[in-house]
């Protein structure tokens, strides 16, 4: 196991560590850049400008300003704290993890102890924290004093057998300088300024326990062991169904979060996902806006609605795991194709258990009730708010395509759409070239569809 060492442009090797020693020595000696010092520097620069001789002086070496020296010392000191916190998780050293947590903030220290225990229980292959950019908030500055340092933090981690590559999430830390050293005094004051799901990871939300199985990791509340094991069993069955009924040879694992929380990562079961039994989200190796506008997708995960935790079965999970298995492809496929494929897999599982009669019944309901409510394939806009059975219509569209071109060709269509369907023109081109249909003619075919019994 290893911890990611933040570098941020610092020289490598012995020179880097010499720089760390010198900078930490400066900080421990009480170098703290306050508001008053900033104002004094500004006055000195003004006086120097007003009294400067018009005759150019010969160039001479200049030493860094107090601003630059203090900022550099602070950056290295915070980098060192972050490095030690990551190493503490990997070595199971709670004292080291808490060493720079404000001793006066009892609530934060208690929460950080729980966080540490959760991180150790997850067991990361890789874990690192790095500074992104400084943030400014006058109210927080006023609350904590002139030495306050607000910074967005990038947490980069890899869960073994779950994440193919390291993934990234955001945090917001508030540091203060006290007694010649920097202390973490808050970890939630920037939450509203971070991206969706930031600081809402499973390990951020109270004490957890982990249940593991082959290609399965389930997180539940500490002590909720029976439920965790049951969900792990159902997830293993769901994985088998995806492998059986969807031709993409996906070898990844599924991460299922089943906590008594309505908001986990970007799932919001008190808001837009309130009617959903589960929600599949995306993990990023680089966040949206970091390297690209959309970010770089690394994989997916499943969050269970807390009200549905006792009704989780392999049918529900096979649907969600289909989304997880296809998440890394790009995510540009239309929702009717994404949800239709997931429904196709789960209903193949139902058919294997209950026979074709149950499938035929739903098929007829979609034809009789859902299709007459629509005038086209369900669009991405408003898909999940549509009162019609858009899942059924999407399933029927995929079912028709499977009958027309075969399951393997539908899977290839999905991959092409997911990678390259960045706009409607691209989607139309891909669909037409692979099926001979446009979305309009596919819809017409649905309106005249007659089941094959």
KOLMI-921058 format. One record per residue (C-alpha): residue number from 1; y, x, z. Coordinates in nm, 4 decimals. Layout:
# residues N
R   n        Y        X        Z
R NUM        Y        X        Z
...
***
This chain:
# residues 453
R   n        Y        X        Z
R   1   0.0000   0.0000   0.0000
R   2   0.3520   0.1178  -0.0710
R   3   0.7116   0.0260  -0.0048
R   4   0.9671   0.0287  -0.2824
R   5   1.2355   0.2870  -0.2159
R   6   1.5843   0.1728  -0.3168
R   7   1.7677   0.4413  -0.5126
R   8   2.0835   0.2838  -0.6595
R   9   2.1755   0.5981  -0.8472
R  10   2.1250   0.8420  -0.5591
R  11   1.9925   1.1897  -0.6542
R  12   1.6185   1.2319  -0.6261
R  13   1.4124   1.4678  -0.4123
R  14   1.5532   1.6892  -0.1352
R  15   1.9142   1.6359  -0.2497
R  16   1.8747   1.2615  -0.1985
R  17   1.7371   1.3015   0.1523
R  18   2.0135   1.5481   0.2378
R  19   2.2608   1.2841   0.1271
R  20   2.0881   1.0277   0.3468
R  21   2.1054   1.2568   0.6484
R  22   2.4731   1.3332   0.5970
R  23   2.5681   0.9712   0.5360
R  24   2.3714   0.8406   0.8311
R  25   2.5341   1.1073   1.0449
R  26   2.8742   0.9804   0.9342
R  27   2.7833   0.6231   1.0227
R  28   2.6297   0.7154   1.3579
R  29   2.9464   0.9105   1.4305
R  30   3.1476   0.5937   1.4015
R  31   3.2762   0.5915   1.0423
R  32   3.3566   0.2204   1.0016
R  33   3.6026   0.1060   0.7389
R  34   3.8169  -0.1679   0.8933
R  35   4.0832  -0.3970   0.7552
R  36   4.3500  -0.1903   0.9363
R  37   4.2325   0.1310   0.7699
R  38   4.2468  -0.0348   0.4290
R  39   4.6081  -0.1321   0.4916
R  40   4.6911   0.2225   0.6128
R  41   4.5362   0.3738   0.2991
R  42   4.7405   0.1376   0.0857
R  43   5.0657   0.2407   0.2639
R  44   4.9852   0.6101   0.2219
R  45   4.9201   0.5646  -0.1498
R  46   5.2524   0.3797  -0.1862
R  47   5.4500   0.6559  -0.0110
R  48   5.2761   0.9250  -0.2152
R  49   5.3676   0.7436  -0.5359
R  50   5.7339   0.7055  -0.4376
R  51   5.7859   1.0712  -0.3333
R  52   5.5857   1.2391  -0.6050
R  53   5.7624   1.5152  -0.7999
R  54   5.8246   1.4413  -1.1676
R  55   5.6936   1.7901  -1.2493
R  56   5.3182   1.7729  -1.3115
R  57   5.1332   1.9634  -1.0435
R  58   4.8485   2.1920  -1.1416
R  59   4.5126   2.0165  -1.1100
R  60   4.3293   2.0759  -0.7882
R  61   4.0135   1.9501  -0.6298
R  62   4.0467   1.6155  -0.4549
R  63   3.8273   1.4906  -0.1784
R  64   3.7022   1.1332  -0.1763
R  65   3.9309   0.8762  -0.0191
R  66   3.8376   0.7276   0.3119
R  67   3.7507   0.4076   0.1256
R  68   3.5003   0.5794  -0.1025
R  69   3.3507   0.7860   0.1811
R  70   3.3092   0.4856   0.4086
R  71   3.1618   0.2679   0.1340
R  72   2.9167   0.5413   0.0331
R  73   2.8139   0.5984   0.3946
R  74   2.7679   0.2265   0.4484
R  75   2.5592   0.1842   0.1358
R  76   2.3207   0.4640   0.2302
R  77   2.2955   0.3351   0.5875
R  78   2.2069  -0.0177   0.4687
R  79   1.9615   0.1214   0.2118
R  80   1.7923   0.3111   0.4923
R  81   1.7660  -0.0024   0.7065
R  82   1.6147  -0.1985   0.4167
R  83   1.3681   0.0786   0.3393
R  84   1.2536   0.0949   0.7015
R  85   1.2113  -0.2841   0.7194
R  86   0.9846  -0.2791   0.4120
R  87   0.7848   0.0121   0.5528
R  88   0.7543  -0.1703   0.8865
R  89   0.5836  -0.4654   0.7180
R  90   0.3393  -0.2386   0.5376
R  91   0.2508  -0.0499   0.8580
R  92   0.2632  -0.3490   1.0951
R  93   0.5441  -0.1991   1.3049
R  94   0.7408  -0.4901   1.4529
R  95   0.9734  -0.2675   1.6572
R  96   1.0829  -0.0837   1.3443
R  97   1.1370  -0.4148   1.1600
R  98   1.3645  -0.5398   1.4412
R  99   1.5368  -0.2081   1.5132
R 100   1.8602  -0.3022   1.3351
R 101   1.8602  -0.6749   1.4131
R 102   2.1578  -0.7640   1.6337
R 103   2.0264  -0.7626   1.9936
R 104   2.2994  -1.0090   2.0928
R 105   2.1659  -1.2707   1.8472
R 106   1.8572  -1.3988   2.0301
R 107   1.7949  -1.6808   1.7834
R 108   1.7948  -1.4442   1.4870
R 109   1.5661  -1.1973   1.6615
R 110   1.3157  -1.4741   1.7395
R 111   1.3233  -1.5906   1.3769
R 112   1.2836  -1.2335   1.2523
R 113   0.9750  -1.1896   1.4679
R 114   0.8196  -1.4934   1.3004
R 115   0.9249  -1.3628   0.9593
R 116   0.7639  -1.0270   1.0319
R 117   0.4351  -1.1890   1.1392
R 118   0.4337  -1.4023   0.8224
R 119   0.5002  -1.1076   0.5923
R 120   0.2200  -0.9094   0.7529
R 121  -0.0156  -1.2064   0.7169
R 122   0.0606  -1.2403   0.3456
R 123  -0.0268  -0.8731   0.2968
R 124   0.1841  -0.7458   0.0079
R 125   0.0668  -0.4793  -0.2335
R 126   0.4306  -0.3898  -0.2866
R 127   0.7418  -0.4814  -0.0914
R 128   1.0982  -0.3587  -0.1199
R 129   1.4559  -0.4679  -0.0522
R 130   1.7648  -0.3477  -0.2363
R 131   2.1359  -0.4234  -0.2301
R 132   2.2729  -0.6200  -0.5245
R 133   2.6458  -0.6825  -0.4778
R 134   2.8884  -0.7316  -0.1910
R 135   3.0125  -1.0842  -0.1298
R 136   3.3338  -1.1983   0.0399
R 137   3.3835  -1.4989   0.2648
R 138   3.6981  -1.5133   0.4807
R 139   3.5430  -1.7546   0.7307
R 140   3.2445  -1.5287   0.7915
R 141   3.4729  -1.2264   0.8124
R 142   3.6828  -1.4061   1.0718
R 143   3.3739  -1.5018   1.2712
R 144   3.2236  -1.1534   1.2871
R 145   3.5245  -0.9215   1.2647
R 146   3.6707  -0.6644   1.0293
R 147   3.3532  -0.4553   0.9956
R 148   3.1550  -0.7443   0.8444
R 149   2.9536  -0.6590   0.5354
R 150   2.8089  -0.9488   0.3313
R 151   2.5593  -0.8482   0.0661
R 152   2.3178  -1.0200  -0.1699
R 153   1.9733  -0.8650  -0.1319
R 154   1.6949  -0.8531  -0.3892
R 155   1.3488  -0.8790  -0.2345
R 156   1.0842  -0.7465  -0.4716
R 157   0.7227  -0.8049  -0.3834
R 158   0.3704  -0.8353  -0.5190
R 159   0.0991  -1.0457  -0.3560
R 160  -0.2435  -0.8989  -0.4324
R 161  -0.4591  -1.1002  -0.6726
R 162  -0.1730  -1.3508  -0.7163
R 163   0.1152  -1.1694  -0.8861
R 164   0.0286  -0.9797  -1.2044
R 165   0.3515  -0.7830  -1.1650
R 166   0.6098  -0.7526  -0.8856
R 167   0.8399  -1.0537  -0.8619
R 168   1.1941  -1.0891  -0.7314
R 169   1.3710  -1.3334  -0.5026
R 170   1.7133  -1.3382  -0.3346
R 171   1.8418  -1.3140   0.0204
R 172   2.1879  -1.2922   0.1735
R 173   2.2433  -1.0626   0.4711
R 174   2.5380  -1.0280   0.7066
R 175   2.5777  -0.6853   0.8662
R 176   2.8274  -0.5750   1.1289
R 177   2.9077  -0.2281   1.2624
R 178   2.8732  -0.1927   1.6361
R 179   2.8344   0.1151   1.8542
R 180   2.8311   0.3465   1.5556
R 181   2.5513   0.1694   1.3649
R 182   2.4994  -0.1233   1.1325
R 183   2.3244  -0.4373   1.2595
R 184   2.1854  -0.7413   1.0787
R 185   2.3533  -1.0355   1.2500
R 186   2.2714  -1.3251   1.0108
R 187   2.0369  -1.3904   0.7185
R 188   2.1475  -1.7394   0.6115
R 189   2.5249  -1.7336   0.5773
R 190   2.5091  -1.6726   0.2004
R 191   2.2285  -1.9190   0.1262
R 192   2.4565  -2.1701  -0.0466
R 193   2.5753  -1.9002  -0.2884
R 194   2.2274  -1.7902  -0.3955
R 195   2.0061  -1.9267  -0.6704
R 196   1.7701  -2.2261  -0.6428
R 197   1.4927  -2.1689  -0.3928
R 198   1.6405  -1.8515  -0.2471
R 199   1.5524  -1.7919   0.1190
R 200   1.3056  -2.0816   0.0962
R 201   0.9868  -1.8845   0.0471
R 202   0.6815  -1.9964   0.2436
R 203   0.7301  -1.7102   0.4900
R 204   1.0914  -1.8110   0.5581
R 205   1.0032  -2.1573   0.6922
R 206   0.8224  -2.1111   1.0240
R 207   0.4961  -1.9560   1.1355
R 208   0.2269  -1.9769   0.8680
R 209  -0.1352  -1.8937   0.8162
R 210  -0.3127  -1.7984   0.4973
R 211  -0.6453  -1.9203   0.3625
R 212  -0.7973  -1.7111   0.0865
R 213  -1.0698  -1.7689  -0.1667
R 214  -1.1685  -1.6197  -0.5011
R 215  -0.8491  -1.6432  -0.7099
R 216  -0.6938  -1.8760  -0.4498
R 217  -0.4331  -1.8241  -0.1763
R 218  -0.3217  -2.1233   0.0308
R 219  -0.0388  -2.1208   0.2862
R 220  -0.0245  -2.3826   0.5632
R 221   0.1348  -2.4044   0.9075
R 222  -0.0180  -2.1855   1.1762
R 223  -0.3135  -2.3768   1.3220
R 224  -0.3552  -2.6096   1.0231
R 225  -0.6780  -2.4305   0.9411
R 226  -0.8995  -2.7232   0.8440
R 227  -0.6500  -2.8551   0.5915
R 228  -0.5899  -2.5081   0.4517
R 229  -0.9596  -2.4530   0.3930
R 230  -0.9984  -2.7951   0.2314
R 231  -0.7126  -2.7279  -0.0100
R 232  -0.8574  -2.3863  -0.0938
R 233  -1.1874  -2.5538  -0.1846
R 234  -1.0136  -2.8107  -0.4047
R 235  -0.8061  -2.5369  -0.5683
R 236  -1.1236  -2.3462  -0.6569
R 237  -1.2573  -2.6627  -0.8233
R 238  -0.9283  -2.7074  -1.0063
R 239  -0.9463  -2.3494  -1.1330
R 240  -1.2953  -2.4184  -1.2663
R 241  -1.1714  -2.7254  -1.4555
R 242  -0.8848  -2.5335  -1.6139
R 243  -1.1247  -2.2595  -1.7229
R 244  -1.3634  -2.5214  -1.8628
R 245  -1.1221  -2.7542  -2.0422
R 246  -0.8343  -2.5315  -2.1579
R 247  -0.9223  -2.2460  -2.3961
R 248  -0.6562  -1.9988  -2.2778
R 249  -0.8474  -1.7180  -2.1066
R 250  -0.6354  -1.6955  -1.7948
R 251  -0.7640  -1.4593  -1.5246
R 252  -0.4920  -1.5075  -1.2657
R 253  -0.4973  -1.6676  -0.9230
R 254  -0.3259  -1.9743  -0.7830
R 255  -0.0813  -1.9662  -0.4911
R 256  -0.0641  -2.3071  -0.3186
R 257   0.1964  -2.3841  -0.0508
R 258   0.1229  -2.6873   0.1688
R 259   0.3782  -2.6943   0.4504
R 260   0.5492  -2.9733   0.6421
R 261   0.8697  -2.8965   0.4524
R 262   1.0468  -3.1062   0.1912
R 263   1.2150  -2.8035   0.0307
R 264   1.0079  -2.4967  -0.0540
R 265   1.1241  -2.2497  -0.3136
R 266   1.2745  -2.4743  -0.5831
R 267   1.0643  -2.7832  -0.5015
R 268   1.2728  -3.0561  -0.3355
R 269   1.0604  -3.3478  -0.2222
R 270   1.3549  -3.5192  -0.0571
R 271   1.5429  -3.5063  -0.3874
R 272   1.4309  -3.4866  -0.7505
R 273   1.0606  -3.4329  -0.6717
R 274   1.0400  -3.7110  -0.4127
R 275   0.7796  -3.9122  -0.6080
R 276   0.5701  -3.6111  -0.7073
R 277   0.2474  -3.5253  -0.5285
R 278   0.3037  -3.1610  -0.6144
R 279   0.5444  -2.9381  -0.8014
R 280   0.4817  -2.6209  -0.9986
R 281   0.7526  -2.3570  -0.9925
R 282   0.8169  -2.0272  -1.1646
R 283   0.8218  -1.6774  -1.0183
R 284   1.0437  -1.4187  -1.1894
R 285   1.0040  -1.0439  -1.2303
R 286   1.3773  -1.0418  -1.3016
R 287   1.5959  -1.3330  -1.1981
R 288   1.7936  -1.5506  -1.4421
R 289   2.1138  -1.3639  -1.5236
R 290   1.9770  -1.0314  -1.4016
R 291   1.8394  -0.8860  -1.7262
R 292   1.8440  -1.1960  -1.9465
R 293   2.0047  -1.5377  -1.9210
R 294   1.6706  -1.7081  -1.8551
R 295   1.5117  -1.4332  -1.6480
R 296   1.1674  -1.2836  -1.7023
R 297   0.8839  -1.5115  -1.5959
R 298   0.6047  -1.3448  -1.4010
R 299   0.3911  -1.6465  -1.3134
R 300   0.3806  -1.9762  -1.1263
R 301   0.2859  -2.1344  -0.7962
R 302   0.2139  -2.4824  -0.6602
R 303   0.3978  -2.6616  -0.3780
R 304   0.2389  -2.9742  -0.2296
R 305   0.4535  -3.2700  -0.1226
R 306   0.4146  -3.2792   0.2589
R 307   0.3411  -3.6517   0.2399
R 308   0.0492  -3.5878   0.0033
R 309  -0.1252  -3.2989   0.1783
R 310  -0.4194  -3.5142   0.2886
R 311  -0.4785  -3.6444  -0.0647
R 312  -0.4951  -3.3152  -0.2511
R 313  -0.7978  -3.2972  -0.4810
R 314  -0.9206  -3.0937  -0.7752
R 315  -0.7757  -3.3469  -1.0227
R 316  -0.4218  -3.3005  -0.8941
R 317  -0.4653  -2.9256  -0.8696
R 318  -0.6212  -2.8873  -1.2139
R 319  -0.3020  -3.0436  -1.3571
R 320  -0.0774  -2.8073  -1.1592
R 321  -0.2948  -2.5020  -1.2226
R 322  -0.2694  -2.5674  -1.5975
R 323   0.1066  -2.5232  -1.5538
R 324   0.0500  -2.2046  -1.3521
R 325  -0.1889  -2.0666  -1.6147
R 326   0.0667  -2.1200  -1.8936
R 327   0.3833  -2.0253  -1.7019
R 328   0.3852  -1.6640  -1.8209
R 329   0.3881  -1.7677  -2.1877
R 330   0.7615  -1.8319  -2.1866
R 331   0.8331  -2.1902  -2.0876
R 332   1.0068  -2.3075  -2.4069
R 333   0.7485  -2.5719  -2.4955
R 334   0.8688  -2.9360  -2.4922
R 335   0.7861  -3.1273  -2.1756
R 336   0.5685  -3.3773  -2.3614
R 337   0.3441  -3.0865  -2.4630
R 338   0.3483  -2.9176  -2.1212
R 339   0.2710  -3.2340  -1.9259
R 340   0.0381  -3.3670  -2.1923
R 341  -0.1735  -3.0515  -2.1802
R 342  -0.1910  -3.0608  -1.7991
R 343  -0.2928  -3.4277  -1.8086
R 344  -0.5482  -3.3528  -2.0785
R 345  -0.7212  -3.1002  -1.8502
R 346  -0.7177  -3.3230  -1.5421
R 347  -0.8469  -3.6269  -1.7342
R 348  -1.1277  -3.4219  -1.8844
R 349  -1.2254  -3.3576  -1.5227
R 350  -1.2106  -3.7285  -1.4441
R 351  -1.4223  -3.8019  -1.7507
R 352  -1.6850  -3.5505  -1.6367
R 353  -1.7153  -3.7304  -1.3031
R 354  -1.6568  -4.0969  -1.3936
R 355  -1.7585  -4.1111  -1.7567
R 356  -1.5507  -4.2186  -2.0606
R 357  -1.4887  -4.5705  -1.9291
R 358  -1.2132  -4.4663  -1.6871
R 359  -1.0431  -4.2580  -1.9568
R 360  -1.0671  -4.5410  -2.2086
R 361  -0.9082  -4.7803  -1.9610
R 362  -0.6026  -4.5577  -1.9119
R 363  -0.5837  -4.4879  -2.2838
R 364  -0.5576  -4.8604  -2.3547
R 365  -0.2953  -4.9055  -2.0819
R 366  -0.0807  -4.6365  -2.2424
R 367  -0.1144  -4.8032  -2.5830
R 368  -0.0404  -5.1521  -2.4524
R 369   0.2234  -5.0823  -2.1886
R 370   0.3850  -4.7389  -2.2214
R 371   0.4317  -4.6833  -2.5932
R 372   0.6174  -5.0160  -2.6483
R 373   0.8779  -4.9005  -2.3926
R 374   0.9692  -4.5916  -2.5979
R 375   1.1068  -4.5297  -2.9444
R 376   1.0121  -4.1612  -2.9716
R 377   0.8197  -3.8910  -2.7917
R 378   0.9608  -3.8387  -2.4382
R 379   1.2512  -3.5961  -2.4536
R 380   1.3099  -3.3137  -2.2070
R 381   1.6324  -3.4768  -2.0937
R 382   1.5469  -3.7365  -1.8321
R 383   1.1724  -3.6902  -1.8692
R 384   1.0988  -3.7100  -1.4965
R 385   1.3391  -3.9982  -1.4399
R 386   1.1938  -4.2171  -1.7138
R 387   1.0472  -4.5436  -1.5849
R 388   0.7913  -4.5561  -1.8652
R 389   0.4576  -4.3776  -1.8293
R 390   0.5755  -4.0610  -2.0032
R 391   0.2820  -3.8660  -1.8626
R 392   0.0423  -4.1084  -2.0297
R 393   0.2269  -4.0950  -2.3620
R 394   0.2336  -3.7146  -2.3474
R 395  -0.1394  -3.7065  -2.2719
R 396  -0.2094  -3.9388  -2.5621
R 397  -0.0055  -3.7176  -2.7968
R 398  -0.2083  -3.4103  -2.6973
R 399  -0.5310  -3.6110  -2.7208
R 400  -0.4389  -3.7152  -3.0753
R 401  -0.3578  -3.3550  -3.1717
R 402  -0.6921  -3.2353  -3.0326
R 403  -0.8681  -3.4923  -3.2475
R 404  -0.6626  -3.3882  -3.5505
R 405  -0.6717  -3.0051  -3.5366
R 406  -0.9096  -2.9137  -3.2503
R 407  -0.8523  -2.7952  -2.8945
R 408  -0.8317  -2.4268  -2.9837
R 409  -0.5562  -2.4938  -3.2369
R 410  -0.3668  -2.7072  -2.9851
R 411  -0.3786  -2.4211  -2.7356
R 412  -0.2404  -2.1850  -3.0007
R 413   0.0310  -2.4406  -3.0779
R 414   0.1153  -2.4448  -2.7071
R 415   0.1439  -2.0645  -2.6905
R 416   0.3642  -2.0533  -2.9998
R 417   0.5892  -2.3286  -2.8662
R 418   0.6091  -2.1702  -2.5192
R 419   0.7109  -1.8323  -2.6596
R 420   0.9268  -1.9358  -2.9534
R 421   1.0352  -2.3000  -2.9163
R 422   1.3815  -2.2038  -2.7960
R 423   1.5551  -2.4920  -2.9767
R 424   1.4653  -2.8134  -3.1543
R 425   1.4680  -2.6527  -3.4986
R 426   1.2166  -2.3902  -3.3841
R 427   0.9966  -2.6548  -3.2245
R 428   1.0000  -2.8653  -3.5412
R 429   0.9117  -2.5641  -3.7555
R 430   0.6209  -2.4613  -3.5306
R 431   0.4811  -2.8126  -3.4982
R 432   0.4995  -2.8785  -3.8729
R 433   0.3430  -2.5462  -3.9692
R 434   0.0523  -2.5844  -3.7268
R 435  -0.0199  -2.9580  -3.7458
R 436   0.1449  -3.0920  -4.0598
R 437   0.3426  -3.3273  -3.8350
R 438   0.6954  -3.3413  -3.7042
R 439   0.7773  -3.4992  -3.3698
R 440   0.8864  -3.8106  -3.5615
R 441   0.5620  -3.8411  -3.7574
R 442   0.3548  -3.7576  -3.4486
R 443   0.5279  -4.0464  -3.2735
R 444   0.4553  -4.2766  -3.5700
R 445   0.0905  -4.1753  -3.5482
R 446   0.0905  -4.2646  -3.1788
R 447   0.2282  -4.6106  -3.2455
R 448  -0.0630  -4.6795  -3.4804
R 449  -0.3226  -4.4923  -3.2764
R 450  -0.6579  -4.6582  -3.2257
R 451  -0.8952  -4.5043  -2.9713
R 452  -1.2226  -4.3501  -3.0784
R 453  -1.4814  -4.5199  -2.8584
***
